[in-house]
Amino acid sequence: MLLVGQFRGVESRIAVEIKVSHPVDAAKLRKVQKSDIDLLEIELDRDLMLDGILTEDTLQKEILDHKNQLWLHTPLASRLKSEHDLEFEERVAKPVLADQDRKFEEFGQSLT
């Protein structure tokens, strides 16, 4: 399944693989890694799938349970981290360093 939408104003595409009997193979993972698509694998209990009593509520709980989710490729997270790091540098780090430079210069002038 491919989910397409906006996350914090950034267009994102997330491929979702449902794992019941076998995980994403190496060839598929390499193909996804060459793209700009995030890949989430959701593992569903094989017995739950095969017992014939699967309800929509049970399926929803299993899909949304974080312990069943494994992110295999996350370019969106990398982009968001880079944007966060740049914003932090501009809004926090640079002003703090500029203030420290000013204080250091004032201290040096007071010594002379």
Phi and psi in degrees as GROMACS dihedral restraints (atoms count N, CA, C in turn):
[ dihedral_restraints ]
;  ai    aj    ak    al  type     phi  dphi    fc
    3     4     5     6     1  -118.5    20    10
    4     5     6     7     1   120.6    20    10
    6     7     8     9     1   -99.3    20    10
    7     8     9    10     1   132.3    20    10
    9    10    11    12     1  -127.1    20    10
   10    11    12    13     1   132.2    20    10
   12    13    14    15     1  -177.6    20    10
   13    14    15    16     1  -164.6    20    10
   15    16    17    18     1  -110.7    20    10
   16    17    18    19     1   137.4    20    10
   18    19    20    21     1  -130.3    20    10
   19    20    21    22     1   113.1    20    10
   21    22    23    24     1    52.6    20    10
   22    23    24    25     1    40.9    20    10
   24    25    26    27     1    79.9    20    10
   25    26    27    28     1     2.5    20    10
   27    28    29    30     1  -108.5    20    10
   28    29    30    31     1   126.8    20    10
   30    31    32    33     1   -64.2    20    10
   31    32    33    34     1   134.0    20    10
   33    34    35    36     1  -136.5    20    10
   34    35    36    37     1   150.2    20    10
   36    37    38    39     1  -128.7    20    10
   37    38    39    40     1   125.4    20    10
   39    40    41    42     1  -124.4    20    10
   40    41    42    43     1   119.2    20    10
   42    43    44    45     1   -86.4    20    10
   43    44    45    46     1   133.7    20    10
   45    46    47    48     1  -117.8    20    10
   46    47    48    49     1   122.2    20    10
   48    49    50    51     1  -107.1    20    10
   49    50    51    52     1   132.1    20    10
   51    52    53    54     1   -98.0    20    10
   52    53    54    55     1   118.7    20    10
   54    55    56    57     1   -98.6    20    10
   55    56    57    58     1   117.1    20    10
   57    58    59    60     1  -117.0    20    10
   58    59    60    61     1   -50.6    20    10
   60    61    62    63     1  -110.8    20    10
   61    62    63    64     1   -30.4    20    10
   63    64    65    66     1  -149.2    20    10
   64    65    66    67     1   149.0    20    10
   66    67    68    69     1   -77.2    20    10
   67    68    69    70     1   174.2    20    10
   69    70    71    72     1   -59.2    20    10
   70    71    72    73     1   130.8    20    10
   72    73    74    75     1   -82.5    20    10
   73    74    75    76     1   166.9    20    10
   75    76    77    78     1   -60.9    20    10
   76    77    78    79     1   -38.1    20    10
   78    79    80    81     1   -64.8    20    10
   79    80    81    82     1   -44.1    20    10
   81    82    83    84     1   -66.2    20    10
   82    83    84    85     1   -41.0    20    10
   84    85    86    87     1   -61.8    20    10
   85    86    87    88     1   -42.7    20    10
   87    88    89    90     1   -62.0    20    10
   88    89    90    91     1   -41.0    20    10
   90    91    92    93     1   -62.2    20    10
   91    92    93    94     1   -43.6    20    10
   93    94    95    96     1   -67.9    20    10
   94    95    96    97     1   -39.5    20    10
   96    97    98    99     1   -63.4    20    10
   97    98    99   100     1   -25.2    20    10
   99   100   101   102     1   -77.9    20    10
  100   101   102   103     1   -11.6    20    10
  102   103   104   105     1  -102.0    20    10
  103   104   105   106     1  -178.5    20    10
  105   106   107   108     1  -105.4    20    10
  106   107   108   109     1    33.8    20    10
  108   109   110   111     1  -108.2    20    10
  109   110   111   112     1   131.3    20    10
  111   112   113   114     1   -75.5    20    10
  112   113   114   115     1   149.9    20    10
  114   115   116   117     1  -129.1    20    10
  115   116   117   118     1   120.8    20    10
  117   118   119   120     1  -115.8    20    10
  118   119   120   121     1   126.9    20    10
  120   121   122   123     1  -106.0    20    10
  121   122   123   124     1   128.6    20    10
  123   124   125   126     1  -113.9    20    10
  124   125   126   127     1   119.7    20    10
  126   127   128   129     1   -92.7    20    10
  127   128   129   130     1   123.1    20    10
  129   130   131   132     1  -109.4    20    10
  130   131   132   133     1   140.4    20    10
  132   133   134   135     1   -60.9    20    10
  133   134   135   136     1   120.6    20    10
  135   136   137   138     1   -56.9    20    10
  136   137   138   139     1   -42.7    20    10
  138   139   140   141     1   -63.6    20    10
  139   140   141   142     1   -38.0    20    10
  141   142   143   144     1   -62.9    20    10
  142   143   144   145     1   -38.2    20    10
  144   145   146   147     1   -72.4    20    10
  145   146   147   148     1   -31.0    20    10
  147   148   149   150     1   -98.4    20    10
  148   149   150   151     1    -8.6    20    10
  150   151   152   153     1   -77.2    20    10
  151   152   153   154     1    -9.5    20    10
  153   154   155   156     1    79.7    20    10
  154   155   156   157     1     5.0    20    10
  156   157   158   159     1  -117.5    20    10
  157   158   159   160     1    23.9    20    10
  159   160   161   162     1   -70.6    20    10
  160   161   162   163     1   123.1    20    10
  162   163   164   165     1  -103.4    20    10
  163   164   165   166     1   163.6    20    10
  165   166   167   168     1   -61.7    20    10
  166   167   168   169     1   -40.6    20    10
  168   169   170   171     1   -62.8    20    10
  169   170   171   172     1   -43.6    20    10
  171   172   173   174     1   -63.8    20    10
  172   173   174   175     1   -44.2    20    10
  174   175   176   177     1   -61.7    20    10
  175   176   177   178     1   -44.1    20    10
  177   178   179   180     1   -60.7    20    10
  178   179   180   181     1   -43.8    20    10
  180   181   182   183     1   -61.8    20    10
  181   182   183   184     1   -42.9    20    10
  183   184   185   186     1   -65.3    20    10
  184   185   186   187     1   -42.4    20    10
  186   187   188   189     1   -67.4    20    10
  187   188   189   190     1   -39.9    20    10
  189   190   191   192     1   -84.2    20    10
  190   191   192   193     1    -9.6    20    10
  192   193   194   195     1   -73.0    20    10
  193   194   195   196     1   117.5    20    10
  195   196   197   198     1   -60.0    20    10
  196   197   198   199     1   -26.4    20    10
  198   199   200   201     1   -68.0    20    10
  199   200   201   202     1   -17.2    20    10
  201   202   203   204     1   -94.5    20    10
  202   203   204   205     1    -0.5    20    10
  204   205   206   207     1  -107.3    20    10
  205   206   207   208     1   137.5    20    10
  207   208   209   210     1  -137.1    20    10
  208   209   210   211     1   117.2    20    10
  210   211   212   213     1   -80.9    20    10
  211   212   213   214     1   119.1    20    10
  213   214   215   216     1   -96.1    20    10
  214   215   216   217     1   -23.2    20    10
  216   217   218   219     1  -154.5    20    10
  217   218   219   220     1   129.6    20    10
  219   220   221   222     1  -137.8    20    10
  220   221   222   223     1    64.5    20    10
  222   223   224   225     1   -64.9    20    10
  223   224   225   226     1   -30.8    20    10
  225   226   227   228     1   -62.8    20    10
  226   227   228   229     1   -44.7    20    10
  228   229   230   231     1   -61.9    20    10
  229   230   231   232     1   -38.8    20    10
  231   232   233   234     1   -64.5    20    10
  232   233   234   235     1   -42.7    20    10
  234   235   236   237     1   -63.8    20    10
  235   236   237   238     1   -44.2    20    10
  237   238   239   240     1   -64.6    20    10
  238   239   240   241     1   -38.1    20    10
  240   241   242   243     1   -64.7    20    10
  241   242   243   244     1   -42.6    20    10
  243   244   245   246     1   -61.0    20    10
  244   245   246   247     1   -44.5    20    10
  246   247   248   249     1   -62.9    20    10
  247   248   249   250     1   -41.1    20    10
  249   250   251   252     1   -64.0    20    10
  250   251   252   253     1   -43.4    20    10
  252   253   254   255     1   -61.7    20    10
  253   254   255   256     1   -42.6    20    10
  255   256   257   258     1   -64.2    20    10
  256   257   258   259     1   -43.2    20    10
  258   259   260   261     1   -64.1    20    10
  259   260   261   262     1   -42.0    20    10
  261   262   263   264     1   -61.4    20    10
  262   263   264   265     1   -43.6    20    10
  264   265   266   267     1   -61.2    20    10
  265   266   267   268     1   -44.4    20    10
  267   268   269   270     1   -70.5    20    10
  268   269   270   271     1   -43.2    20    10
  270   271   272   273     1   -87.3    20    10
  271   272   273   274     1   -27.6    20    10
  273   274   275   276     1  -118.5    20    10
  274   275   276   277     1   -58.1    20    10
  276   277   278   279     1   -65.1    20    10
  277   278   279   280     1   -49.6    20    10
  279   280   281   282     1   -60.9    20    10
  280   281   282   283     1   -45.6    20    10
  282   283   284   285     1   -62.2    20    10
  283   284   285   286     1   -38.7    20    10
  285   286   287   288     1   -65.2    20    10
  286   287   288   289     1   -45.3    20    10
  288   289   290   291     1   -65.0    20    10
  289   290   291   292     1   -38.9    20    10
  291   292   293   294     1   -63.3    20    10
  292   293   294   295     1   -40.7    20    10
  294   295   296   297     1   -65.3    20    10
  295   296   297   298     1   -41.3    20    10
  297   298   299   300     1   -64.7    20    10
  298   299   300   301     1   -41.2    20    10
  300   301   302   303     1   -60.5    20    10
  301   302   303   304     1   -43.0    20    10
  303   304   305   306     1   -62.2    20    10
  304   305   306   307     1   -46.2    20    10
  306   307   308   309     1   -63.8    20    10
  307   308   309   310     1   -39.9    20    10
  309   310   311   312     1   -64.3    20    10
  310   311   312   313     1   -42.6    20    10
  312   313   314   315     1   -64.9    20    10
  313   314   315   316     1   -41.7    20    10
  315   316   317   318     1   -61.8    20    10
  316   317   318   319     1   -41.6    20    10
  318   319   320   321     1   -64.5    20    10
  319   320   321   322     1   -43.2    20    10
  321   322   323   324     1   -62.1    20    10
  322   323   324   325     1   -38.5    20    10
  324   325   326   327     1   -68.6    20    10
  325   326   327   328     1   -33.1    20    10
  327   328   329   330     1   -70.9    20    10
  328   329   330   331     1   -21.8    20    10
  330   331   332   333     1   -78.5    20    10
  331   332   333   334     1   -24.8    20    10
